[in-house]
């Protein structure tokens, strides 16, 4: 696993933890802040995973189109 893939997985774990924190807290403002953090970091993780897939596809230019 490359460092970039490890970073993507770390982002995803952080997003899940923020979501857990939003369930644990009773303060409504904190819930909103944790949920926003979870969504933003989760979307960053998704983007990082997609970028990693695209990078993998670019390293194999001879791969047939239907396999990409």
Secondary structure as UniProt FT lines:
FT   HELIX           3..24
FT   HELIX           28..58
FT   TURN            61..62
FT   HELIX           65..67
//
